[in-house]
Amino acid sequence: MSAAPQVTDASFQQDVLESDVPVLVDFWAPWCGPCRMVAPVVDEIAEQYAGKVKVVKLNTDENPNVANQYGIRSIPTLMIFKEGQRVDMVVGAVPKTTLANTIEKYL
């Protein structure tokens, strides 16, 4: 079981945009190989930053509206939202240090 809960088109506003802490959203799909490679890294980030950053996953196959709204063209795409705004993004399966360094800028 992933440390990062799933969000949906329906819950995105409340779970991500209205969050009082920065949110890392992992846009992924079950058929995506690189998404499966980055999943353990995302879980580690969720545990490392527990209480400081909310980490969630959004299945782009099941929730196309949010993915389209933010122009997701390739997955995995990891976006950071702060105070309801997208502030950064990382595309592709990146090492944990890259993701951690990106998150640190918004804490």
Long-range contacts (C-beta under 8 A, 24 or more apart in sequence): 2-39, 2-42, 2-43, 2-57, 3-42, 3-43, 3-44, 3-46, 3-47, 3-55, 4-42, 4-43, 4-46, 4-55, 4-56, 4-57, 5-56, 5-57, 6-56, 6-57, 6-58, 6-59, 7-56, 7-57, 7-58, 7-63, 8-58, 8-62, 8-63, 9-63, 9-64, 9-65, 9-66, 12-58, 12-63, 12-66, 15-54, 15-56, 16-54, 16-56, 16-81, 17-81, 17-84, 18-84, 19-54, 19-81, 21-51, 21-52, 21-53, 21-54, 22-52, 22-53, 22-54, 22-80, 22-81, 22-82, 22-87, 22-103, 22-106, 22-107, 23-53, 23-54, 23-55, 23-56, 23-80, 23-81, 23-82, 24-53, 24-54, 24-55, 24-56, 24-78, 24-79, 24-80, 24-99, 24-103, 25-56, 25-57, 25-58, 25-78, 25-79, 25-80, 25-81, 26-55, 26-56, 26-57, 26-58, 26-76, 26-78, 27-58, 27-60, 27-67, 27-70, 27-72, 27-75, 27-76, 27-77, 27-78, 27-79, 28-57, 28-58, 28-59, 28-60, 28-75, 28-76, 29-59, 29-60, 29-61, 29-75, 30-59, 30-61, 31-61, 32-75, 32-76, 34-75, 34-76, 34-92, 34-93, 35-75, 35-76, 35-93, 37-93, 38-76, 38-78, 38-92, 38-93, 38-94, 41-93, 41-94, 41-95, 41-96, 41-99, 42-78, 42-99, 44-96, 45-96, 45-99, 45-100, 45-103, 48-100, 49-103, 49-107, 52-107, 53-103, 53-107, 80-106, 82-106
